[in-house]
């Protein structure tokens, strides 16, 4: 029995940065599904464009959904996700979703999937697994927890965007407890050392740094203070495109070419248990990624701006040995089907997937269902004390406990 789409609604809400965000609600076959769409501050040049009004509002996006998308999808079977998404892409007709906006498309696409699961009376994770065959990396993902914010997520902090702990516990409940323990130790350490700090977009602390190693040093001492050396390793999103220009990287006030920046990273790896490094070079420099990954096989190099949840870019990076893992952000590409295609492309190349939030988040925990359904390597959702981040981790814990 099909779950025919009966109604699609669009609303404007607020994200975690108090900016307008889009909520889409789909009614189909007696079921209902919704999605609150996040928004990124640090965006790759090739990712789907948001549709916003000149003042940042979402009147245009909501009108697109109710006046164009909804009439085109009325009566369609919500269980046929690929056909729904193909219709959305045909309606937009642009490579980067400039006409209708990636926020509009992903809002409808994910809400349709949730409505289909609701109409069927099955858990969302079960429905997702039936949409695509994606080899698992783990039973439950590692938690990638951003505790020190920088880059475009924070003013007055490090040029490096994220300083993370990556939990090693198999059970996400124990992993979350560890993350909270390290976060408390970090706050206590900063207070003891009289380092004034503010909070960044993703719930992590922000404080001035003198060089590239400062924040890593503080974070590692917090791990030691918490007694968690055996429970976590360190990770980072360098977001190097954000401090690259005219052939030069400007990091914490110093300028580097590619070779010199590689050496800076090498020194950090030698000094700290830095095991995961995301976007260490400019998004257009695949050879630099590949050379660095070859020189550091024990480090997991991760693509994000490099790959933008795009199957072709992931295949190229994987084939050339540029990455061992890739960030997956549904709103970065625009539809659920394209997201699943990107994940499938990654696993064909032996590349692991890490489901990721955005800096402007909502209370929606869809990425946790995705991470659990497909057994991704990681779930990256920010600091545990920020409620819009914690809700993702708590959803993962709930899913793990139910199975």
C-alpha positions as CSV (number, residue, x, y, z in Angstrom):
1,X,0.0,0.0,0.0
2,X,1.5,3.3,-1.1
3,X,1.9,6.3,1.2
4,X,0.6,9.1,-1.1
5,X,1.8,12.6,-0.3
6,X,-1.2,14.6,0.9
7,X,0.2,17.9,2.1
8,X,3.5,19.7,2.4
9,X,4.0,22.7,4.8
10,X,6.9,25.1,5.4
11,X,7.6,27.2,8.4
12,X,10.4,29.6,9.6
13,X,12.0,28.8,12.9
14,X,15.3,29.8,14.5
15,X,18.6,27.9,14.5
16,X,21.2,27.8,17.2
17,X,22.7,31.1,16.0
18,X,19.3,32.8,16.2
19,X,19.1,32.9,12.4
20,X,16.0,31.9,10.4
21,X,15.9,28.2,9.7
22,X,13.4,26.2,7.6
23,X,11.0,23.5,9.0
24,X,9.3,21.3,6.4
25,X,6.4,19.0,7.3
26,X,5.1,16.3,5.0
27,X,1.8,14.3,5.4
28,X,1.6,11.0,3.5
29,X,-0.5,7.9,3.8
30,X,-1.7,8.8,7.3
31,X,1.9,9.4,8.5
32,X,3.8,12.6,9.1
33,X,7.4,13.6,8.9
34,X,9.3,16.8,9.4
35,X,12.8,18.2,9.1
36,X,14.4,21.3,10.6
37,X,17.1,22.3,8.2
38,X,20.5,23.4,9.6
39,X,22.9,25.9,8.0
40,X,26.6,26.1,7.7
41,X,28.9,29.1,8.2
42,X,32.0,27.3,6.8
43,X,30.8,26.2,3.4
44,X,32.7,24.6,0.5
45,X,32.5,26.5,-2.8
46,X,30.8,23.5,-4.5
47,X,28.0,22.8,-2.0
48,X,24.3,23.4,-2.5
49,X,23.3,27.1,-2.1
50,X,20.7,28.2,0.4
51,X,17.7,30.2,-0.8
52,X,17.3,33.2,1.5
53,X,15.6,36.6,1.3
54,X,17.9,39.7,1.2
55,X,17.4,40.1,4.9
56,X,18.3,36.5,5.6
57,X,14.7,35.4,6.0
58,X,13.1,32.4,4.2
59,X,9.9,33.7,2.6
60,X,11.2,32.8,-0.9
61,X,12.1,29.3,0.2
62,X,8.8,28.7,1.9
63,X,7.0,30.0,-1.2
64,X,9.0,27.6,-3.4
65,X,7.9,24.7,-1.3
66,X,4.2,25.5,-1.0
67,X,3.7,26.9,-4.5
68,X,6.0,24.8,-6.7
69,X,7.3,21.7,-4.9
70,X,4.1,20.7,-3.1
71,X,1.8,20.7,-6.2
72,X,4.4,18.6,-8.1
73,X,4.6,16.0,-5.3
74,X,0.9,15.7,-4.4
75,X,-0.3,12.1,-4.9
76,X,3.3,10.8,-5.3
77,X,4.3,7.7,-3.2
78,X,6.6,8.9,-0.4
79,X,8.1,5.4,-0.2
80,X,9.7,6.0,-3.6
81,X,12.5,8.3,-2.4
82,X,14.6,8.2,-5.5
83,X,11.7,9.3,-7.7
84,X,10.7,12.0,-5.3
85,X,14.3,13.4,-5.2
86,X,14.6,13.2,-9.0
87,X,11.5,15.3,-9.3
88,X,13.0,17.8,-6.8
89,X,16.2,18.0,-8.9
90,X,14.3,18.5,-12.1
91,X,12.2,21.3,-10.6
92,X,15.3,23.1,-9.5
93,X,17.4,22.4,-12.7
94,X,20.6,24.0,-11.5
95,X,23.9,22.3,-10.5
96,X,24.1,24.0,-7.1
97,X,20.4,24.3,-6.3
98,X,20.5,28.0,-6.8
99,X,16.9,28.4,-8.0
100,X,15.0,26.6,-5.2
101,X,17.8,26.4,-2.6
102,X,19.4,23.3,-1.1
103,X,17.7,24.2,2.1
104,X,14.3,23.8,0.5
105,X,15.1,20.6,-1.3
106,X,16.7,18.8,1.6
107,X,13.9,19.9,3.9
108,X,11.3,18.3,1.7
109,X,13.5,15.2,0.9
110,X,14.2,14.3,4.5
111,X,10.6,15.1,5.6
112,X,9.3,12.7,2.9
113,X,11.5,9.9,4.2
114,X,10.3,10.4,7.7
115,X,6.7,10.6,6.6
116,X,7.2,7.3,4.7
117,X,8.6,5.6,7.8
118,X,5.7,6.9,9.8
119,X,3.1,5.7,7.3
120,X,4.7,2.3,7.3
121,X,4.9,2.2,11.1
122,X,8.6,1.3,11.1
123,X,11.6,3.0,12.8
124,X,13.3,5.7,10.6
125,X,16.6,3.8,10.8
126,X,14.9,0.6,9.4
127,X,13.3,2.6,6.6
128,X,16.7,4.3,5.8
129,X,18.5,0.9,5.6
130,X,16.0,-0.2,3.0
131,X,16.7,2.8,0.8
132,X,20.4,2.0,0.2
133,X,22.9,-0.8,0.8
134,X,25.8,0.8,2.4
135,X,28.6,-1.3,4.1
136,X,29.0,-0.5,7.7
137,X,32.2,0.8,9.2
138,X,31.1,0.2,12.9
139,X,28.1,-1.0,14.9
140,X,27.9,2.4,16.6
141,X,29.9,5.4,15.5
142,X,32.7,7.2,17.3
143,X,31.7,10.6,18.7
144,X,33.7,13.5,17.1
145,X,33.3,16.2,19.8
146,X,34.4,19.7,19.0
147,X,35.4,21.3,22.4
148,X,37.5,24.2,21.2
149,X,36.0,26.3,18.4
150,X,37.9,28.5,15.9
151,X,37.9,29.7,12.3
152,X,34.5,30.8,11.0
153,X,32.7,29.3,14.0
154,X,34.3,31.7,16.4
155,X,35.8,35.2,16.6
156,X,39.0,35.8,18.5
157,X,40.1,32.2,18.5
158,X,42.4,29.9,16.6
159,X,42.5,29.9,12.8
160,X,41.9,26.2,13.0
161,X,38.2,25.6,13.0
162,X,37.8,22.6,15.3
163,X,39.8,20.9,18.0
164,X,38.1,17.7,18.9
165,X,38.2,14.7,21.1
166,X,37.2,11.4,19.3
167,X,35.9,8.8,21.7
168,X,37.0,5.2,21.6
169,X,34.3,3.6,23.7
170,X,32.1,1.1,21.8
171,X,29.0,2.1,23.7
172,X,27.9,5.6,22.8
173,X,26.5,6.2,26.3
174,X,29.9,5.6,27.8
175,X,31.5,7.7,25.1
176,X,29.1,10.6,25.8
177,X,30.0,10.4,29.6
178,X,33.7,10.6,28.6
179,X,33.0,13.6,26.4
180,X,31.2,15.4,29.2
181,X,34.1,14.6,31.6
182,X,36.7,16.0,29.3
183,X,34.5,19.1,28.6
184,X,34.2,19.8,32.4
185,X,38.0,19.3,32.8
186,X,38.6,21.8,30.0
187,X,36.4,24.5,31.6
188,X,38.1,23.9,34.9
189,X,41.6,24.1,33.4
190,X,40.8,27.4,31.6
191,X,39.5,28.8,34.9
192,X,42.5,27.7,36.8
193,X,44.9,29.2,34.2
194,X,42.8,32.4,34.1
195,X,42.2,32.1,30.4
196,X,39.1,34.2,29.5
197,X,36.9,32.4,27.0
198,X,33.6,32.7,25.2
199,X,31.5,30.1,23.5
200,X,31.6,29.3,19.7
201,X,28.8,28.3,17.3
202,X,29.2,24.6,18.1
203,X,29.2,24.9,21.9
204,X,33.0,24.7,22.3
205,X,35.2,27.3,24.0
206,X,36.9,30.1,22.2
207,X,40.1,31.8,23.5
208,X,43.1,33.6,22.0
209,X,46.0,31.5,20.8
210,X,49.6,32.3,20.1
211,X,50.4,29.6,17.6
212,X,48.9,26.5,16.0
213,X,49.8,24.2,18.9
214,X,48.2,26.3,21.7
215,X,44.7,24.9,21.6
216,X,45.9,21.3,21.1
217,X,48.1,21.7,24.1
218,X,45.2,23.0,26.3
219,X,42.9,20.3,25.0
220,X,45.4,17.5,25.6
221,X,46.0,18.7,29.2
222,X,42.2,18.7,29.7
223,X,42.1,15.0,28.5
224,X,44.9,14.2,31.0
225,X,43.1,16.1,33.8
226,X,40.0,14.1,33.1
227,X,42.1,10.8,33.2
228,X,40.8,10.0,29.7
229,X,44.1,9.3,27.8
230,X,43.0,5.8,27.0
231,X,39.4,6.7,26.1
232,X,40.0,9.4,23.5
233,X,42.3,10.6,20.8
234,X,42.4,14.0,19.2
235,X,40.9,15.2,16.0
236,X,40.7,18.5,14.1
237,X,38.9,20.2,11.3
238,X,41.6,22.5,9.9
239,X,39.2,24.0,7.3
240,X,42.4,25.2,5.5
241,X,40.5,26.8,2.7
242,X,39.3,29.4,5.2
243,X,42.9,30.6,5.8
244,X,44.3,30.1,2.3
245,X,44.7,32.8,-0.3
246,X,47.1,33.7,-3.1
247,X,49.0,30.4,-2.8
248,X,49.7,31.0,1.0
249,X,48.2,29.6,4.2
250,X,48.1,32.2,7.0
251,X,47.7,30.3,10.3
252,X,47.8,32.0,13.7
253,X,49.6,35.0,12.2
254,X,52.3,33.0,10.3
255,X,52.4,32.3,6.6
256,X,53.2,28.8,5.1
257,X,53.4,27.2,1.8
258,X,52.0,23.7,1.4
259,X,55.2,21.9,2.4
260,X,55.7,24.1,5.4
261,X,52.1,23.6,6.5
262,X,52.5,19.9,6.1
263,X,55.5,20.1,8.5
264,X,53.4,22.0,11.0
265,X,50.9,19.2,11.0
266,X,53.6,16.6,11.3
267,X,54.9,18.3,14.4
268,X,51.4,18.3,15.9
269,X,51.0,14.6,15.2
270,X,54.4,13.9,16.8
271,X,53.5,15.9,19.9
272,X,49.8,14.9,20.5
273,X,47.6,11.8,19.8
274,X,46.2,13.7,16.7
275,X,44.6,10.9,14.7
276,X,41.9,12.5,12.6
277,X,42.6,15.6,10.4
278,X,39.9,17.1,8.3
279,X,40.5,19.4,5.3
280,X,44.2,20.0,6.0
281,X,44.7,21.8,2.7
282,X,42.7,24.0,0.3
283,X,39.6,22.3,-1.2
284,X,41.1,22.3,-4.7
285,X,44.4,20.7,-3.8
286,X,43.8,16.9,-4.1
287,X,47.6,16.2,-4.6
288,X,48.4,17.8,-1.3
289,X,45.8,15.7,0.5
290,X,47.1,12.6,-1.2
291,X,50.8,13.3,-0.4
292,X,50.0,14.0,3.2
293,X,47.9,10.9,3.6
294,X,50.7,8.8,2.0
295,X,53.2,10.3,4.4
296,X,51.0,9.7,7.5
297,X,49.2,6.3,7.0
298,X,48.3,6.2,10.7
299,X,46.4,9.4,10.5
300,X,42.9,9.4,9.1
301,X,42.7,12.3,6.6
302,X,39.1,13.5,6.1
303,X,37.5,15.3,3.2
304,X,34.7,17.9,3.6
305,X,35.2,21.1,1.6
306,X,37.3,18.8,-0.7
307,X,34.3,16.5,-1.3
308,X,31.1,18.3,-0.3
309,X,29.0,15.1,0.0
310,X,29.3,14.6,-3.8
311,X,29.8,11.1,-5.2
312,X,32.1,12.1,-8.0
313,X,34.4,14.2,-5.8
314,X,34.5,11.4,-3.2
315,X,35.4,8.8,-5.9
316,X,38.2,11.0,-7.2
317,X,39.6,11.6,-3.7
318,X,39.3,8.0,-2.8
319,X,40.9,6.7,-6.0
320,X,43.8,9.0,-5.6
321,X,44.4,8.0,-2.0
322,X,43.7,11.5,-0.7
323,X,41.4,10.6,2.2
324,X,40.5,7.7,4.5
325,X,37.2,9.2,5.6
326,X,34.6,11.8,4.4
327,X,32.2,14.2,6.0
328,X,28.6,13.6,5.1
329,X,26.2,16.6,5.4
330,X,22.8,16.1,3.8
331,X,22.1,19.8,3.3
332,X,25.5,20.1,1.6
333,X,24.3,18.3,-1.4
334,X,20.5,18.9,-1.3
335,X,18.6,15.6,-1.4
336,X,18.6,12.4,0.6
337,X,19.2,10.2,-2.5
338,X,22.3,12.2,-3.4
339,X,23.5,11.9,0.1
340,X,23.1,8.1,0.0
341,X,24.9,8.0,-3.4
342,X,27.8,9.9,-1.9
343,X,28.0,7.4,1.0
344,X,27.9,4.5,-1.4
345,X,30.7,6.0,-3.5
346,X,32.8,6.4,-0.4
347,X,32.4,2.8,0.7
348,X,33.2,1.5,-2.8
349,X,36.6,3.3,-2.4
350,X,37.1,1.9,1.1
351,X,36.5,5.4,2.5
352,X,34.6,5.7,5.8
353,X,31.7,8.1,6.4
354,X,31.3,10.6,9.3
355,X,27.8,12.1,9.7
356,X,28.1,15.8,10.5
357,X,26.1,18.6,11.9
358,X,26.4,22.3,10.8
359,X,27.4,25.4,12.8
360,X,23.8,26.7,12.6
361,X,22.0,23.8,14.1
362,X,18.4,22.8,15.1
363,X,17.0,20.4,17.6
364,X,16.5,17.9,14.8
365,X,18.5,14.6,15.3
366,X,18.1,13.1,11.8
367,X,21.9,12.7,11.4
368,X,22.0,10.4,14.4
369,X,19.5,8.1,12.7
370,X,21.6,8.2,9.6
371,X,24.8,7.5,11.5
372,X,23.3,4.5,13.3
373,X,21.3,3.1,10.3
374,X,24.4,2.9,8.1
375,X,27.0,2.2,10.7
376,X,29.2,5.2,10.0
377,X,32.7,5.7,11.4
378,X,31.6,8.7,13.3
379,X,28.9,11.1,14.4
380,X,30.2,14.7,14.6
381,X,27.8,16.9,16.5
382,X,29.7,19.5,18.6
383,X,30.1,20.0,22.3
384,X,27.9,18.0,24.7
385,X,26.8,21.0,26.8
386,X,25.0,22.6,23.8
387,X,21.5,21.3,23.7
388,X,21.1,21.3,19.9
389,X,24.4,19.2,19.8
390,X,23.5,16.9,22.8
391,X,20.2,15.9,21.2
392,X,22.1,14.2,18.4
393,X,24.3,12.2,20.8
394,X,21.2,11.3,23.0
395,X,19.4,10.0,19.9
396,X,22.3,7.8,19.0
397,X,22.4,6.5,22.6
398,X,18.6,5.8,22.4
399,X,19.0,3.9,19.1
400,X,21.9,1.9,20.4
401,X,20.0,1.0,23.6
402,X,17.0,-0.2,21.6
403,X,18.9,-2.6,19.5
